[in-house]
């Protein structure tokens, strides 16, 4: 079949699919043949399985997504944007990187070769001619952390959507490996006073040595006021007593 015939067939398939979707949107039960939808796709999406494509905890909370993809164009396609969703988070944002001087781009506690990350290439318009492909990482950060029920090694579903130059969304459903090896850091760390068991009352650690600036005994504020001690008087001598009597007589004589 010549190139003109292929283009005509593709155009007819697009028109038929679009017509079926319009009827379905209007409430008319019209099935879109799956074979036609697959043929009308401009891009094939392949996601690496197992631990290669994974989700992990961010240090400050939330979750990070690292998806290893291969994108194969069936015909000319320009990818302008991408998004992903999970059952527990629809606020997942592709990570943006602008420093092209460094060889590695970081996501959470993990580094990825800059040359293998597709985020910025798609943001700038990734053009793929028919039969051409692009391989690399799609990196994103979610607003919500992974549910506690997700344990290390299990797989969880997600949906990937890429947008082309015509505003079409190319969807792909797949699974991600749960990586729990990176634990988020707690904002507040409780101090421990004992060697083995935590003491809930020891949030503040006292210094090992504190100088005592009070040299004397500290008075008890609840005790009675201190009384001035009485002055002890020595007994008067006979000479002083005789002298006092003589002075008294002279005073009375006057």
C-alpha positions as CSV (number, residue, x, y, z in Angstrom):
1,X,0.0,0.0,0.0
2,X,1.4,3.4,-0.9
3,X,1.9,6.2,1.6
4,X,-1.2,8.1,0.3
5,X,-3.3,5.0,0.9
6,X,-2.0,4.6,4.4
7,X,-2.8,8.2,5.3
8,X,-6.3,7.8,3.9
9,X,-6.9,4.7,6.0
10,X,-5.6,6.4,9.1
11,X,-7.8,9.4,8.4
12,X,-10.9,7.2,8.0
13,X,-10.2,5.3,11.2
14,X,-9.8,8.5,13.1
15,X,-13.1,9.8,11.7
16,X,-14.9,6.6,12.6
17,X,-13.5,6.6,16.1
18,X,-14.3,10.3,16.6
19,X,-17.8,9.7,15.4
20,X,-18.3,6.8,17.8
21,X,-17.0,8.9,20.7
22,X,-19.4,11.8,19.8
23,X,-22.3,9.4,19.8
24,X,-21.3,7.9,23.1
25,X,-20.9,11.4,24.6
26,X,-24.5,12.2,23.4
27,X,-25.9,9.2,25.2
28,X,-26.0,6.8,22.2
29,X,-24.7,3.3,23.0
30,X,-22.0,3.1,20.4
31,X,-19.0,0.8,20.9
32,X,-15.6,1.8,19.6
33,X,-13.8,-1.2,18.2
34,X,-10.7,-1.8,20.2
35,X,-8.8,-2.8,17.1
36,X,-9.6,0.6,15.6
37,X,-8.5,2.5,18.7
38,X,-5.2,0.6,18.8
39,X,-4.6,1.3,15.2
40,X,-5.4,5.0,15.7
41,X,-2.9,5.4,18.4
42,X,0.1,7.5,17.4
43,X,2.3,6.1,20.1
44,X,3.1,2.8,21.8
45,X,4.0,3.0,25.5
46,X,6.0,0.3,27.2
47,X,6.8,0.4,31.0
48,X,9.6,-1.6,32.5
49,X,8.3,-3.9,35.2
50,X,9.6,-5.3,38.4
51,X,11.8,-3.1,40.6
52,X,12.9,-1.0,37.6
53,X,9.8,1.3,37.7
54,X,9.0,2.1,41.3
55,X,7.5,4.3,43.9
56,X,9.4,5.3,47.1
57,X,9.0,7.6,50.1
58,X,10.2,11.2,50.0
59,X,12.3,12.4,53.0
60,X,9.8,15.1,54.0
61,X,6.7,13.2,53.2
62,X,4.8,12.4,50.1
63,X,5.8,9.8,47.5
64,X,8.2,9.9,44.5
65,X,7.6,8.0,41.2
66,X,10.3,6.8,38.9
67,X,8.9,5.2,35.7
68,X,11.2,3.7,33.1
69,X,9.5,3.9,29.7
70,X,10.0,3.2,26.0
71,X,8.0,5.4,23.7
72,X,7.6,4.2,20.1
73,X,6.0,6.4,17.5
74,X,3.6,4.9,14.9
75,X,3.5,8.2,13.1
76,X,4.8,11.7,13.6
77,X,4.0,12.7,17.2
78,X,5.1,15.6,19.3
79,X,4.7,15.0,23.0
80,X,4.1,18.2,25.0
81,X,3.1,17.1,28.5
82,X,2.5,14.0,30.7
83,X,0.7,13.2,33.9
84,X,0.0,10.2,36.1
85,X,-2.5,9.2,38.7
86,X,-3.0,6.5,41.3
87,X,-5.9,5.2,43.3
88,X,-4.9,7.3,46.3
89,X,-3.4,10.4,44.7
90,X,-4.5,12.5,41.7
91,X,-2.2,15.4,42.6
92,X,1.1,14.0,41.1
93,X,3.3,16.6,39.5
94,X,6.2,15.9,37.0
95,X,9.5,17.0,38.4
96,X,11.1,19.9,36.6
97,X,14.9,20.3,36.3
98,X,16.7,23.3,34.8
99,X,20.4,22.9,35.8
100,X,22.0,21.2,32.8
101,X,25.5,21.6,34.2
102,X,25.3,18.6,36.5
103,X,25.3,15.0,35.3
104,X,22.8,13.7,37.8
105,X,19.3,14.9,38.7
106,X,18.1,14.1,42.2
107,X,14.6,12.9,43.2
108,X,14.4,12.3,46.9
109,X,17.3,10.2,48.0
110,X,18.0,8.9,44.5
111,X,20.0,10.2,41.5
112,X,19.2,9.7,37.9
113,X,21.5,10.4,34.9
114,X,20.4,13.7,33.3
115,X,20.8,12.3,29.8
116,X,18.2,9.5,30.7
117,X,15.5,11.7,32.1
118,X,12.6,12.6,29.7
119,X,10.9,15.3,31.8
120,X,12.5,18.3,30.3
121,X,12.6,16.8,26.7
122,X,8.8,16.4,26.8
123,X,8.4,19.9,28.3
124,X,10.3,21.3,25.4
125,X,8.3,19.2,22.9
126,X,9.7,15.7,22.2
127,X,9.3,15.0,18.5
128,X,9.3,11.4,17.3
129,X,9.1,10.4,13.7
130,X,7.4,7.2,12.6
131,X,9.3,4.2,13.9
132,X,11.5,6.3,16.2
133,X,11.6,5.7,19.9
134,X,12.7,7.4,23.1
135,X,13.7,5.6,26.3
136,X,14.3,7.1,29.7
137,X,12.9,8.1,33.1
138,X,9.7,9.9,33.9
139,X,10.1,11.4,37.4
140,X,7.3,12.8,39.5
141,X,6.3,13.7,43.1
142,X,3.0,13.1,44.7
143,X,1.2,15.1,47.3
144,X,0.2,12.2,49.5
145,X,2.4,9.5,51.0
146,X,2.0,5.9,50.2
147,X,-0.7,4.1,52.3
148,X,0.8,2.2,55.3
149,X,-0.7,-1.0,53.9
150,X,1.8,-0.9,51.0
151,X,4.7,-3.1,52.0
152,X,8.1,-3.4,50.3
153,X,8.0,-5.6,47.2
154,X,4.4,-5.4,46.3
155,X,3.1,-3.8,43.1
156,X,0.4,-1.1,42.8
157,X,-1.5,0.1,39.7
158,X,-1.1,3.6,38.1
159,X,-2.2,5.4,34.9
160,X,0.1,7.3,32.7
161,X,-1.1,9.9,30.2
162,X,0.9,11.6,27.5
163,X,-0.5,14.6,25.5
164,X,0.4,15.1,21.9
165,X,0.4,18.2,19.6
166,X,-3.3,17.8,18.9
167,X,-4.3,17.7,22.5
168,X,-5.0,14.0,22.5
169,X,-4.2,12.0,25.6
170,X,-2.5,8.7,25.1
171,X,-3.2,6.5,28.2
172,X,-1.4,3.5,29.5
173,X,-2.2,1.5,32.6
174,X,0.6,-0.4,34.4
175,X,2.1,-1.2,37.8
176,X,4.8,0.1,40.0
177,X,7.1,-1.7,42.4
178,X,6.9,-0.5,46.0
179,X,10.3,0.4,47.4
180,X,10.2,1.0,51.2
181,X,14.0,1.1,51.6
182,X,13.9,4.9,51.9
183,X,12.2,5.9,55.1
184,X,10.8,9.5,55.5
185,X,12.5,11.4,58.3
186,X,10.4,12.5,61.3
187,X,10.2,16.2,61.8
188,X,10.5,15.9,65.6
189,X,12.8,13.3,67.1
190,X,12.2,12.4,70.8
191,X,15.3,12.2,72.9
192,X,16.0,9.2,75.0
193,X,17.4,9.4,78.6
194,X,18.0,5.7,79.0
195,X,20.2,3.4,77.0
196,X,17.5,1.0,75.9
197,X,14.1,2.5,76.7
198,X,12.8,5.9,75.8
199,X,11.7,8.3,78.6
200,X,8.7,10.3,77.5
201,X,9.4,13.0,80.0
202,X,12.9,13.7,78.7
203,X,12.2,15.9,75.7
204,X,14.9,18.3,76.8
205,X,18.3,17.0,77.7
206,X,19.9,18.8,80.8
207,X,23.6,19.7,80.6
208,X,25.9,17.2,82.3
209,X,27.4,20.0,84.5
210,X,25.7,23.1,85.8
211,X,27.7,25.4,88.1
212,X,26.1,26.3,91.4
213,X,26.2,30.1,91.6
214,X,24.6,30.2,95.1
215,X,27.4,29.7,97.6
216,X,25.3,29.7,100.8
217,X,22.3,27.8,101.8
218,X,19.2,28.6,99.8
219,X,16.4,29.8,102.2
220,X,13.1,28.2,102.1
221,X,10.5,30.7,100.6
222,X,7.7,29.0,102.6
223,X,9.5,29.2,106.0
224,X,8.9,31.9,108.6
225,X,10.9,35.1,108.3
226,X,14.3,34.9,109.9
227,X,14.6,36.5,113.3
228,X,17.5,38.7,114.4
229,X,19.5,36.8,117.0
230,X,19.4,38.4,120.5
231,X,22.7,40.1,121.6
232,X,24.1,38.3,124.6
233,X,25.0,40.7,127.5
234,X,27.9,40.1,129.8
235,X,27.3,40.6,133.7
236,X,28.3,44.0,135.0
237,X,31.4,44.2,137.3
238,X,31.4,45.5,140.9
239,X,33.6,48.5,140.0
240,X,31.1,49.5,137.3
241,X,28.2,49.0,139.6
242,X,29.8,51.2,142.3
243,X,30.7,53.9,139.8
244,X,27.1,53.9,138.5
245,X,25.7,54.4,142.1
246,X,28.1,57.3,142.8
247,X,27.0,59.1,139.6
248,X,23.4,58.6,140.6
249,X,23.9,60.1,144.0
250,X,25.6,63.2,142.6
251,X,22.7,63.7,140.2
252,X,20.1,63.5,143.0
253,X,22.1,65.9,145.2
254,X,21.7,68.6,142.5
